[in-house]
Amino acid sequence: MNIQFLGAAKVVTGSNILITTKNYQLLIDCGLFQGSEELEKLNREPFQYNPEEIDFMLLSHAHIDHSGRIPKLVKEGFNGKIYCTNATYDLSDIMLKDSGHIHESDTKWLNKSRKRSGKKTLEPLYTVQDAENSLRYFEPVLYDQKININDDISVRFKDAGHILGSSIIELWIKEQEDTVKIVFSGDLGTSGKPIIRDPDFIKEADYLIVESTYGNRIHENKEFRMKKLMEIINDTVSKNGTVIIPSFAVGRTQELIYELHKYYEEHDNIEEFLKIPIYIDSPMAISATEIFKKNTYAFDEEARKYILEGHNPLDFENLHYVRDHKESMRLNEADYPKVVISASGMCTAGRVRHHLKHNLWKEKNAVVFVGYQAHGTLGRILQEGVDSVKLLGEEIAVLASIHSVEGFSAHADQNDLINWIGHFEKKPQKIFLIHGEEDNSRGLYELIKEKYNIKSLIPSMGYSFTVEESVLKEESGEMLKPIERKEVIKRELQEVLQQFENLEDKADQFLDEIVLEKEYDKIKNKLLDLQRELMDITMLIGK
């Protein structure tokens, strides 16, 4: 078996891993490279494999740096299934179409320039139609369902706590008489994030592939993030200024809405003049927010309790959603204090660039970054401090104050990552550190060596690793004994039965009928289906 790293190696974008077995080729993620011009050129390079020969793909989550080349993959011949969670499919539906639209628009604009200089015109990387075509291959599943893809390969998606639907991927691959377990962390979230559940812990792996975006950094205290943000907003309001918050349309924007809602609710005696209008100016963020409302089964306990008490955690009095581009333009003409939350989060595209063009040159305004800014992006350039930037064909002075509130990050920091790795009961033979700039990965590498003495590696782009020895017998590890299976099923069945008290005394009767080990995954998957249906019913009753 061979594992090859073809993206997100010593960089934070372009996630793409090829696993080749004796009988199959599969991909984990197929993301877009974002950031510097040099990185983005990689998107037009041929894949380092034949898309027609890939049997299936596993998608960790919907963010474009993990999903953004799927339409290109399908366009060039891939026709296998793409396994992901239900929420990831829902979000990919809007994100890939939006990405196709951006590629069409950017290519059209670029070709005007190329024609004037006598250069050959380009085709978009893919179109909206290509994105729609790729969605036909998605195969949504629930968290915790163990799926047998074929006789040799099984997969299970666990909650990564990064964005709605984000997953840790557990992959069991059988070759000859041995089974190797590979775990891919995906993008791990931090504990205590709003709306989304904390990342699941995994018990064992033979090989672990883990992200390291903040591998050498510790986030600021989460308890003070809203305090810091509101201080910036209120200070800007006192100067009659506008606050621009570049935010990822999926995940970060919804978390900001949730936290702002809680802030205004907890400070119900706040002066009215401080309740300034807050605009969500991103059609995709608005669509994503609707998908969040549709997938409340994946919310954490606090958010679900909030919903069951009759609250809408993604709406409040002074919040306004902006879809129409003319209304978006009017925001820059209005000279009253306001907050504009707009995509993209790294300022590489989208309406936020127009808002920056109209607001960066005014001293009374502020720009607040609430997420990671990759090298080469406009966001990173502004973070590092410059006197001016070129925006939409104009040189714009940077006179607005620039702030970063890292407590909102959707990525685990060094402490989170080390803690997560520490929960493996059977430690991996080797850990591969990806999805991080080299310095960040190096910091985590040193700490893993010091704390756990596990062999680690920071692969370069294209690095290939061959699994040569038998490492895990099929009957070991998480292949539960019959009595353990019964206890797991009973525990999860009780969660369902608590909502149907008249059936509670029948739990053991049902369990007595579970006599064959092979029924374990089938029954567990059915219980997960029931749990989701019960949450949906509860939401309907709540309405």
C-alpha positions in Angstrom: 0.0 0.0 0.0 1.2 3.5 -0.9 0.2 6.9 0.5 1.1 10.0 -1.6 0.7 13.6 -0.5 -0.2 15.7 -3.4 -1.5 18.9 -1.7 -1.5 20.7 1.7 2.1 19.6 2.2 4.1 22.4 3.9 1.2 24.7 2.8 -2.4 25.0 4.1 -4.3 24.6 0.8 -4.9 22.1 -1.9 -5.6 19.0 0.3 -5.2 15.9 -1.8 -4.0 12.5 -0.7 -3.7 9.4 -3.0 -3.8 5.9 -1.5 -3.0 3.0 -3.8 -3.6 -0.6 -2.7 -3.1 -3.8 -4.7 -6.6 -3.5 -6.1 -7.8 0.1 -5.7 -6.9 3.8 -5.9 -8.7 6.2 -3.7 -8.5 9.9 -2.9 -8.9 11.8 0.4 -10.0 15.3 -0.5 -9.4 17.2 -3.8 -8.9 20.8 -2.7 -8.1 24.0 -4.5 -4.8 25.7 -4.0 -5.3 29.3 -2.7 -3.0 32.1 -1.8 0.0 33.2 -3.8 0.0 33.3 -7.6 2.6 30.5 -7.6 0.3 28.3 -5.5 -2.8 29.0 -7.6 -1.0 28.1 -10.8 -0.9 24.5 -9.4 -4.7 24.3 -9.9 -4.2 24.2 -13.7 -1.5 21.6 -13.6 -2.5 18.0 -14.6 -3.4 15.7 -11.7 -0.5 13.4 -10.8 -2.8 10.4 -11.4 -5.4 9.5 -14.0 -8.9 10.6 -12.7 -10.5 7.8 -14.7 -8.6 5.2 -12.6 -9.6 6.5 -9.2 -12.2 4.1 -7.7 -13.7 6.4 -5.1 -13.0 9.5 -3.0 -13.5 10.5 0.7 -14.2 14.2 1.4 -13.4 15.5 4.9 -15.5 18.7 4.6 -16.8 21.3 2.2 -14.2 24.1 2.5 -12.8 24.9 -1.0 -9.2 24.1 0.0 -10.5 20.5 0.5 -13.2 20.2 -2.1 -12.5 22.8 -4.8 -11.0 20.7 -7.5 -13.7 18.0 -7.4 -15.5 19.5 -10.5 -12.1 19.4 -12.4 -11.6 15.8 -11.3 -15.0 14.8 -12.6 -14.5 16.9 -15.8 -11.4 14.9 -16.5 -12.9 11.4 -16.1 -13.5 10.5 -12.5 -16.9 8.7 -12.1 -16.7 7.0 -8.7 -18.6 7.8 -5.5 -17.6 10.7 -3.3 -18.3 9.7 0.3 -19.0 12.5 2.8 -21.4 13.5 5.6 -24.9 14.8 4.8 -24.1 18.3 5.9 -20.9 18.3 3.8 -22.9 17.4 0.7 -25.4 20.2 1.4 -22.6 22.8 1.8 -20.7 21.5 -1.2 -23.8 22.0 -3.3 -23.6 25.8 -2.8 -19.8 26.1 -2.4 -18.8 24.3 -5.6 -21.3 26.1 -7.7 -20.1 29.4 -6.3 -16.5 28.4 -7.0 -17.5 27.6 -10.6 -19.1 31.0 -10.9 -15.9 32.7 -9.6 -13.7 30.7 -12.1 -16.0 31.8 -15.0 -16.0 35.4 -13.9 -12.3 35.6 -13.2 -11.4 33.9 -16.5 -13.7 36.2 -18.5 -12.0 39.3 -16.9 -8.5 37.8 -17.4 -9.2 37.0 -21.0 -10.0 40.6 -21.8 -6.4 41.5 -20.7 -4.9 38.6 -22.6 -6.6 39.5 -25.8 -5.3 43.1 -25.6 -1.8 41.8 -25.1 -2.1 39.2 -28.0 -2.1 36.2 -25.7 -4.2 33.0 -26.1 -7.4 33.1 -24.1 -7.9 30.6 -21.3 -10.8 28.2 -20.4 -12.1 28.5 -16.8 -10.8 25.7 -14.5 -14.4 24.6 -14.4 -17.8 26.1 -14.8 -21.0 26.2 -12.7 -22.3 23.4 -14.9 -19.2 21.3 -14.2 -19.8 21.8 -10.5 -23.4 20.7 -10.8 -22.3 17.6 -12.8 -19.8 16.6 -10.0 -22.6 16.7 -7.3 -24.2 13.6 -8.9 -21.3 11.5 -7.6 -21.7 12.5 -3.9 -22.8 9.7 -1.6 -23.8 11.3 1.8 -23.7 9.3 5.0 -24.2 10.0 8.7 -21.5 10.4 11.3 -20.4 7.2 13.1 -21.8 4.9 10.4 -19.2 2.3 9.4 -19.5 1.9 5.6 -18.1 -1.2 3.8 -17.1 0.3 0.5 -16.0 -3.0 -0.9 -14.7 -6.3 0.5 -11.3 -4.7 1.4 -12.1 -1.2 2.5 -14.3 0.3 5.2 -14.7 3.9 6.3 -16.2 5.9 9.2 -16.7 9.6 9.5 -16.3 11.1 13.0 -17.0 14.7 14.0 -14.0 16.9 13.5 -15.6 20.0 15.1 -14.3 22.3 12.5 -17.3 23.4 10.5 -20.8 21.8 10.0 -20.3 18.3 8.6 -16.5 18.3 9.0 -15.0 14.9 9.5 -12.2 12.9 10.9 -11.9 9.9 8.5 -11.2 6.4 9.8 -10.1 4.1 7.0 -9.6 0.3 7.3 -7.8 -1.3 4.4 -7.4 -5.0 4.1 -4.6 -6.5 2.0 -4.2 -10.3 2.1 -4.9 -11.3 5.7 -4.0 -8.0 7.4 -5.9 -4.8 8.0 -4.2 -1.4 8.2 -6.0 1.5 9.9 -5.3 5.0 8.6 -6.8 8.0 10.3 -7.0 11.4 8.6 -7.8 14.2 11.1 -9.2 16.5 8.4 -9.3 20.1 9.8 -9.7 19.7 13.5 -11.7 22.3 15.4 -11.1 23.7 18.9 -13.1 22.6 21.9 -15.9 24.9 23.1 -16.7 26.3 19.7 -20.2 27.7 19.3 -22.8 25.7 17.4 -20.5 22.8 16.4 -19.7 19.8 18.6 -16.2 19.3 20.0 -13.9 17.0 17.9 -14.3 13.3 18.5 -11.4 11.4 20.0 -10.1 8.3 18.1 -8.9 5.2 20.0 -6.3 3.8 17.6 -4.5 4.1 14.3 -1.6 2.5 12.6 -0.9 5.7 10.6 -2.1 9.1 11.4 -2.3 12.0 9.0 -3.0 15.2 11.0 -3.4 18.9 10.2 -0.9 21.4 11.7 -2.3 24.8 10.7 -1.5 26.2 14.2 1.0 23.6 15.2 3.3 26.0 16.9 0.8 28.6 18.2 -1.7 28.9 21.1 -4.9 30.8 20.5 -5.7 33.7 22.7 -8.2 33.1 25.5 -11.6 32.3 24.0 -13.5 33.9 26.8 -12.1 37.3 25.8 -12.7 37.1 22.0 -16.2 38.6 22.1 -15.0 41.3 24.6 -12.1 42.2 22.3 -14.4 42.2 19.2 -17.0 44.4 20.9 -14.4 46.8 22.1 -13.2 47.3 18.5 -16.8 47.6 17.3 -17.8 50.1 20.0 -14.6 52.2 19.6 -15.2 52.4 15.8 -18.9 53.3 16.4 -17.7 56.2 18.6 -15.8 57.6 15.6 -18.8 57.1 13.3 -16.9 54.4 11.5 -17.5 51.1 9.7 -16.1 47.7 10.8 -15.3 45.3 8.0 -14.9 41.7 9.0 -13.7 39.4 6.2 -15.2 36.0 7.1 -15.4 32.6 5.6 -19.0 32.2 4.4 -19.3 28.7 5.8 -18.6 28.2 9.5 -17.0 31.4 10.7 -19.9 33.7 9.6 -22.5 31.5 11.4 -20.3 31.4 14.6 -20.1 35.2 14.5 -23.9 35.5 14.2 -24.4 33.1 17.1 -21.9 34.9 19.3 -23.3 38.3 18.5 -26.8 37.1 19.2 -25.7 35.8 22.6 -23.9 39.0 23.4 -26.9 41.2 22.7 -29.2 38.8 24.6 -26.9 38.7 27.6 -26.5 42.5 27.6 -30.2 43.4 27.1 -29.6 46.7 28.9 -27.0 47.8 26.3 -27.5 51.3 25.0 -29.5 51.4 21.8 -26.9 53.4 19.9 -24.4 50.6 20.5 -26.8 48.1 18.7 -25.6 49.2 15.3 -26.8 47.4 12.2 -24.8 44.3 11.3 -24.9 43.2 7.7 -24.1 39.7 6.4 -23.1 40.7 2.8 -22.5 37.3 1.2 -25.1 35.4 -0.8 -23.2 32.2 -0.1 -23.0 32.9 3.6 -26.8 33.4 3.6 -27.4 30.1 1.8 -24.9 28.4 4.2 -26.8 29.8 7.2 -30.0 28.2 5.8 -28.1 24.9 5.5 -27.0 25.2 9.2 -30.7 25.6 10.2 -31.5 22.4 8.2 -28.8 20.3 9.9 -29.4 21.1 13.6 -28.9 17.4 14.4 -25.1 18.1 14.1 -25.3 21.1 16.6 -23.7 20.9 20.1 -25.9 20.5 23.2 -25.9 24.3 24.0 -27.2 25.2 20.5 -29.8 22.5 20.5 -31.1 23.6 23.9 -31.2 27.1 22.6 -33.4 26.0 19.7 -35.7 23.9 21.9 -36.3 26.9 24.1 -37.7 28.7 21.1 -34.7 30.8 20.0 -33.3 31.2 16.5 -29.6 31.3 17.2 -28.8 32.6 13.7 -31.0 35.7 13.8 -31.4 38.8 16.0 -33.0 42.3 15.9 -30.1 44.3 14.4 -28.9 41.6 12.0 -29.6 42.1 8.2 -28.9 39.7 5.4 -27.8 41.2 2.1 -28.3 39.3 -1.2 -28.8 41.9 -3.8 -25.5 43.4 -5.2 -27.1 46.9 -5.5 -27.9 46.8 -1.8 -24.3 45.7 -1.2 -23.1 48.8 -3.1 -25.3 51.1 -1.1 -23.6 50.0 2.1 -20.5 51.8 0.9 -22.4 54.9 0.1 -24.1 55.1 3.6 -22.1 57.2 6.1 -23.4 55.7 9.3 -21.7 53.3 11.7 -22.2 49.6 10.9 -20.5 46.2 10.8 -20.2 44.5 7.5 -19.3 40.8 7.6 -18.4 39.6 4.1 -16.6 36.8 2.2 -14.0 35.8 1.3 -12.2 35.2 4.6 -8.8 35.8 3.2 -9.9 38.7 0.9 -9.0 36.7 -2.2 -12.4 37.2 -3.9 -16.0 38.2 -3.2 -17.8 41.4 -2.1 -15.4 42.0 0.8 -12.8 43.3 -1.7 -15.3 46.1 -2.7 -15.9 47.0 0.9 -12.1 47.2 1.6 -11.7 49.4 -1.5 -14.2 51.9 -0.1 -13.2 51.7 3.5 -9.5 51.0 3.9 -8.5 54.6 3.2 -10.6 56.1 6.0 -9.0 56.4 9.4 -12.2 56.1 11.3 -12.8 52.6 10.0 -11.5 49.2 11.2 -10.8 45.8 9.6 -11.0 42.8 11.9 -9.6 39.4 10.8 -11.2 36.4 12.6 -9.5 33.5 10.8 -6.2 32.2 9.3 -4.7 34.3 6.5 -2.5 32.3 4.2 0.8 33.6 2.7 0.3 35.6 -0.4 -3.4 36.5 0.3 -4.6 40.1 0.6 -5.6 39.3 4.2 -2.1 38.3 5.2 -0.6 41.4 3.5 -2.9 43.7 5.5 -2.2 41.7 8.7 1.6 42.2 8.2 1.2 45.9 7.7 1.5 47.9 4.5 0.9 51.5 3.6 -1.2 50.7 0.5 -2.6 47.8 -1.5 -3.8 47.4 -5.1 -7.5 46.6 -5.1 -9.7 46.2 -8.2 -7.3 48.1 -10.4 -6.7 51.0 -7.9 -4.0 51.8 -5.4 -5.7 52.2 -2.0 -4.1 53.7 1.1 -4.4 51.6 4.3 -5.4 54.1 7.0 -8.1 52.1 8.7 -7.0 50.2 11.9 -6.2 46.5 11.3 -7.0 44.0 14.0 -6.8 40.2 14.5 -9.0 38.2 16.9 -7.6 34.7 16.8 -10.0 33.3 19.4 -12.5 32.7 16.6 -10.2 30.4 14.7 -11.9 27.2 13.5 -8.6 25.3 13.7 -7.2 23.5 16.7 -4.1 25.2 18.2 -1.0 23.4 19.4 -2.6 22.5 22.8 -5.7 21.1 21.1 -3.7 19.0 18.7 -1.4 17.5 21.3 -4.4 16.7 23.5 -6.2 15.1 20.6 -3.3 12.9 19.7 -2.9 12.0 23.4 -6.3 10.3 23.4 -5.1 7.5 21.1 -5.1 4.4 23.3 -3.1 2.6 20.7 -0.5 5.1 19.4 0.2 5.3 15.6 3.4 3.9 14.2 3.9 7.1 12.3 2.3 10.5 12.1 2.3 12.7 9.0 2.0 16.4 9.6 0.2 18.3 6.8 -1.9 21.3 6.2 0.5 23.7 7.8 3.3 26.1 6.8 6.6 24.4 7.6 7.4 26.4 10.7 4.0 25.6 12.2 4.3 21.9 11.4 7.8 21.9 12.8 6.6 23.2 16.2 4.1 20.4 16.5 6.7 17.8 15.2 9.1 18.7 18.0 6.4 18.5 20.7 5.1 15.1 19.5 8.6 13.8 19.7 9.2 15.2 23.2 5.8 14.2 24.6 4.9 10.9 22.9 8.1 9.7 21.2 6.2 8.9 18.1 7.9 8.9 14.7 6.6 11.9 12.7 7.2 13.3 9.3 6.5 16.6 7.5 6.0 15.5 3.9 6.8 17.7 0.9 4.5 17.9 -2.0 4.6 14.6 -3.9 6.1 12.6 -1.1 5.2 8.9 -1.2 5.2 6.5 1.7 4.9 2.7 1.3 3.4 0.5 4.0 5.5 -2.6 3.7 4.9 -4.7 6.8 1.8 -6.3 8.3 0.7 -4.1 11.2 -2.8 -5.0 12.4 -4.6 -8.3 12.4 -8.3 -8.1 11.3 -9.6 -9.4 14.6 -7.8 -6.9 16.8 -8.5 -3.4 17.9 -12.0 -2.0 17.3 -13.5 -5.3 16.2 -15.6 -5.5 19.4 -16.3 -8.7 21.2 -20.0 -9.8 21.2 -20.7 -8.7 24.8 -19.0 -5.3 24.2 -21.1 -4.9 21.0 -24.3 -5.5 23.1 -23.3 -2.9 25.6 -22.6 -0.3 22.9 -25.8 -1.0 21.1 -27.8 -0.9 24.4 -26.3 2.4 25.4 -27.1 4.0 22.0 -30.5 2.4 21.9 -31.4 3.8 25.3 -30.7 7.3 24.0 -33.5 6.7 21.4 -35.8 4.9 23.9 -35.6 7.8 26.4 -37.7 9.8 23.9 -40.2 6.9 23.8 -40.7 6.0 27.4 -43.4 3.4 26.7 -40.7 1.3 24.9 -38.1 1.6 27.6 -38.8 -1.8 29.2 -38.4 -3.5 25.8 -34.7 -2.6 25.3 -33.4 -6.0 26.6 -36.0 -7.9 24.6 -34.7 -6.2 21.4 -31.1 -6.9 22.4 -31.7 -10.6 23.0 -32.4 -10.9 19.3 -29.0 -9.6 18.4 -27.2 -12.9 18.1 -24.9 -12.5 15.1 -21.8 -10.3 15.2 -22.2 -9.3 11.6 -25.4 -7.4 12.5 -23.5 -4.9 14.7 -22.7 -2.3 12.1 -26.1 -2.7 10.4 -28.0 -2.1 13.7 -25.8 0.7 14.8 -26.3 2.5 11.5 -30.0 2.1 11.8 -29.9 3.7 15.3 -28.0 6.6 14.0 -30.7 7.1 11.3 -33.3 7.1 14.0 -31.4 9.6 16.2 -31.2 12.0 13.3 -34.9 11.6 12.5 -35.8 12.2 16.1 -33.9 15.5 16.1 -35.7 16.5 12.9 -39.0 15.7 14.5 -38.1 17.7 17.6 -37.2 20.7 15.5 -40.6 20.4 13.7 -42.4 20.3 17.0 -40.4 23.2 18.2 -41.6 25.3 15.2 
